[in-house]
Amino acid sequence: MQQVAIIGAGPAGLMAAYRLVKNKVKGVLVIDYGNEPSKRKCPLEVTSVCTKCNPCKILTGVGGAGLISAGRLNLRPDIGGDLEALTGSNKKAWNLIKEVDNFFLKFGASRKVYGDRPEVKFLERKSAAAGIKFIPIRQRFIGSDNSVKVISNIYNYLREKGVKFLLKTKVLEIKKQNKQYLLETTNGKIKTKFLVIAPGRYGANWLSHQAEKLGLEKKFEPIDVGVRVEVPALVMDPVTEVSLDPKFHIYSRTYDDFTRTFCVNERGFVVKEVYDELILVNGHAMYEKKSENTNFAFLVRVKLTEPVENTTAFGRQIAKQANILGGGKPIIQKLGDLERGRRSTWKRIKSNHVKPTLTDVTPGDLALVLPHRILTDILEGLNMLDKVISGINSASTLLYAPEVKFSAHRIVTNKNLEAAENLFVAGDGAGVSRGIVTAGATGLIAAEGVIEKLGRG
Ligand SMILES: Cc1cc2nc3c(=O)[nH]c(=O)nc-3n(C[C@H](O)[C@H](O)[C@H](O)COP(=O)(O)OP(=O)(O)OC[C@H]3O[C@@H](n4cnc5c(N)ncnc54)[C@H](O)[C@@H]3O)c2cc1C
């Protein structure tokens, strides 16, 4: 029997394992559906002309989703989650950020920090004048092409410290048996005393079903739906030179909806994010390989109330609609075409000034994909953003869809992220984070919870 089994080897699962072995906890097993770091060839495949590499397992394997892709570390407790609300302490929240940062530095992340230049103040002022809030933030960048090395260092260290990894193994069912948990996996059954579930966005739906079966309480969180915007890097340079992943928060004029930039990839690539039944878009940037463009997600926050609170179903429906209209591929449209009420065609995309970095897409019409309210928020938001980043709202700007951020089901827990006796959750899949650093921090919190209980005997 295992002492502690961790489902998911993303940042949350890896940091939970790290904290456990640091506290000399024995019998730690990490189970992941994907492969070991050196066998994850995804980031370089899923870039511009990916017609044959599908389905790429960008979301699964040691390192999880984001580490192996862009690997941008946002060093703030209120970005990608709310660690202060989770821990009930501002000091503890910042300590967790520091600990996650030190973790990545220890395993080879670059020491260079972005976002603490004096020009940040100017950007804040310019944004305020346009009715936009710019969020100053310190960032570190691992980079897709450096990430395999960093993750391999983490993987090797944990194994040296006695952590066992069971890879290419999917956990199918979680059952409670007396005071233990029984995991039915594609590689047989595993018994464990403590369980940390950190399945990321890939496993969010699965976790939600398991939670129902185990009788765990869950609630729906707002969902972020929108597009990936791609512009010439030159347009974004004045901002990305100041802040690597600039975060602008906007309230749209017509609907007063919260709309934001997210995951900015300077000279990066738009990529496909492949799920079992859906294809979404995302973006990544690499340390060495650069494109001519910069891309970012432009997302509208949607909260539903009665009679339907299920934001996940809502987001899936939009993504499904986009996939149907795109013939199983993401849709691309020129902003100018969208504004003129016509679909884009390959002819128009090919003659466009901005060349797409993802070409395994279908030129189409986002007006048929996104609800009017979301589309209005996006168009108004881009218009406002143009006052800070001149050129964003150009006719040649490319929009890709569907971009949906699904960390929608929040598993209800105590402050140690314990949802049922000896069952802990962490990371994006449990709705307690939305980014690498916060996911890692929740892994630390869950592990501390396990350690606290072990200490009590
Ligand atoms: C392309 C892309 C770029 C991103 N860029 C950034 C960025 O620059 N900065 C940032 O902060 N965030 C970024 N993110 C978000 C970031 O990836 C996540 O917030 C973070 O990885 C969440 O960590 P996690 O440990 O909760 O889950 P994940 O990293 O998703 O890991 C979960 C793991 O669980 C495994 N798993 C799931 N279900 C099962 C099961 N049933 N059995 C066994 N294993 C299972 C999966 O294989 C996966 O490896 C990006 C995401 C993507 C997709």
The ligand as an SDF file (V2000), in Angstrom:
LIG
                    3D

 53 58  0  0  0  0  0  0  0  0999 V2000
   -0.3120   25.7150  -24.0530 C   0  0  0  0  0  0  0  0  0  0  0  0
   -0.4180   26.1940  -22.6330 C   0  0  0  0  0  0  0  0  0  0  0  0
    0.3820   27.2520  -22.2000 C   0  0  0  0  0  0  0  0  0  0  0  0
    0.3260   27.6900  -20.8900 C   0  0  0  0  0  0  0  0  0  0  0  0
    1.1730   28.6540  -20.4800 N   0  0  0  0  0  0  0  0  0  0  0  0
    1.1860   29.0480  -19.1950 C   0  0  0  0  0  0  0  0  0  0  0  0
    2.1350   29.9920  -18.7260 C   0  0  0  0  0  0  0  0  0  0  0  0
    2.9890   30.4710  -19.4540 O   0  0  0  0  0  0  0  0  0  0  0  0
    2.0880   30.3620  -17.4160 N   0  0  0  0  0  0  0  0  0  0  0  0
    1.1650   29.8480  -16.5440 C   0  0  0  0  0  0  0  0  0  0  0  0
    1.1910   30.2160  -15.3690 O   0  0  0  0  0  0  0  0  0  0  0  0
    0.2630   28.9370  -16.9710 N   0  0  0  0  0  0  0  0  0  0  0  0
    0.2530   28.5180  -18.2610 C   0  0  0  0  0  0  0  0  0  0  0  0
   -0.6430   27.5830  -18.6760 N   0  0  0  0  0  0  0  0  0  0  0  0
   -1.5650   27.0470  -17.6600 C   0  0  0  0  0  0  0  0  0  0  0  0
   -0.8320   25.9730  -16.8740 C   0  0  0  0  0  0  0  0  0  0  0  0
   -0.5080   24.9580  -17.7600 O   0  0  0  0  0  0  0  0  0  0  0  0
   -1.6680   25.3710  -15.7770 C   0  0  0  0  0  0  0  0  0  0  0  0
   -2.1960   26.3900  -14.9870 O   0  0  0  0  0  0  0  0  0  0  0  0
   -0.8490   24.4210  -14.8890 C   0  0  0  0  0  0  0  0  0  0  0  0
   -0.1130   23.4970  -15.6390 O   0  0  0  0  0  0  0  0  0  0  0  0
   -1.7850   23.6760  -13.9510 C   0  0  0  0  0  0  0  0  0  0  0  0
   -1.0540   22.7520  -13.2110 O   0  0  0  0  0  0  0  0  0  0  0  0
   -1.7290   21.4460  -12.6220 P   0  0  0  0  0  0  0  0  0  0  0  0
   -0.6610   20.7110  -11.9240 O   0  0  0  0  0  0  0  0  0  0  0  0
   -2.9470   21.8200  -11.8880 O   0  0  0  0  0  0  0  0  0  0  0  0
   -2.2380   20.6240  -13.8830 O   0  0  0  0  0  0  0  0  0  0  0  0
   -1.5440   20.1560  -15.2240 P   0  0  0  0  0  0  0  0  0  0  0  0
   -0.2880   20.8890  -15.4540 O   0  0  0  0  0  0  0  0  0  0  0  0
   -2.5840   20.2120  -16.2520 O   0  0  0  0  0  0  0  0  0  0  0  0
   -1.1720   18.6340  -14.9360 O   0  0  0  0  0  0  0  0  0  0  0  0
   -2.1480   17.6730  -14.6830 C   0  0  0  0  0  0  0  0  0  0  0  0
   -1.5820   16.2980  -14.9860 C   0  0  0  0  0  0  0  0  0  0  0  0
   -2.5470   15.3370  -14.5510 O   0  0  0  0  0  0  0  0  0  0  0  0
   -2.5490   14.2530  -15.4400 C   0  0  0  0  0  0  0  0  0  0  0  0
   -3.8540   13.5870  -15.3530 N   0  0  0  0  0  0  0  0  0  0  0  0
   -5.0870   14.1330  -15.5140 C   0  0  0  0  0  0  0  0  0  0  0  0
   -6.0510   13.2280  -15.2920 N   0  0  0  0  0  0  0  0  0  0  0  0
   -5.4150   12.0630  -14.9980 C   0  0  0  0  0  0  0  0  0  0  0  0
   -5.8720   10.7500  -14.6710 C   0  0  0  0  0  0  0  0  0  0  0  0
   -7.1710   10.4560  -14.5990 N   0  0  0  0  0  0  0  0  0  0  0  0
   -4.9430    9.7960  -14.4440 N   0  0  0  0  0  0  0  0  0  0  0  0
   -3.6150   10.0700  -14.5110 C   0  0  0  0  0  0  0  0  0  0  0  0
   -3.1360   11.3050  -14.8050 N   0  0  0  0  0  0  0  0  0  0  0  0
   -4.0270   12.2820  -15.0440 C   0  0  0  0  0  0  0  0  0  0  0  0
   -2.2910   14.8590  -16.7990 C   0  0  0  0  0  0  0  0  0  0  0  0
   -1.6740   13.8890  -17.6290 O   0  0  0  0  0  0  0  0  0  0  0  0
   -1.3540   16.0300  -16.4660 C   0  0  0  0  0  0  0  0  0  0  0  0
   -0.0050   15.7170  -16.6910 O   0  0  0  0  0  0  0  0  0  0  0  0
   -0.5960   27.1110  -19.9890 C   0  0  0  0  0  0  0  0  0  0  0  0
   -1.4170   26.0710  -20.4150 C   0  0  0  0  0  0  0  0  0  0  0  0
   -1.3160   25.5950  -21.7160 C   0  0  0  0  0  0  0  0  0  0  0  0
   -2.1950   24.4550  -22.1410 C   0  0  0  0  0  0  0  0  0  0  0  0
  1  2  1  0
  2  3  1  0
  2 52  2  0
  3  4  2  0
  4  5  1  0
  4 50  1  0
  5  6  2  0
  6  7  1  0
  6 13  1  0
  7  8  2  0
  7  9  1  0
  9 10  1  0
 10 11  2  0
 10 12  1  0
 12 13  2  0
 13 14  1  0
 14 15  1  0
 14 50  1  0
 15 16  1  0
 16 17  1  0
 16 18  1  0
 18 19  1  0
 18 20  1  0
 20 21  1  0
 20 22  1  0
 22 23  1  0
 23 24  1  0
 24 25  2  0
 24 26  1  0
 24 27  1  0
 27 28  1  0
 28 29  2  0
 28 30  1  0
 28 31  1  0
 31 32  1  0
 32 33  1  0
 33 34  1  0
 33 48  1  0
 34 35  1  0
 35 36  1  0
 35 46  1  0
 36 37  1  0
 36 45  1  0
 37 38  2  0
 38 39  1  0
 39 40  1  0
 39 45  2  0
 40 41  1  0
 40 42  2  0
 42 43  1  0
 43 44  2  0
 44 45  1  0
 46 47  1  0
 46 48  1  0
 48 49  1  0
 50 51  2  0
 51 52  1  0
 52 53  1  0
M  END
$$$$
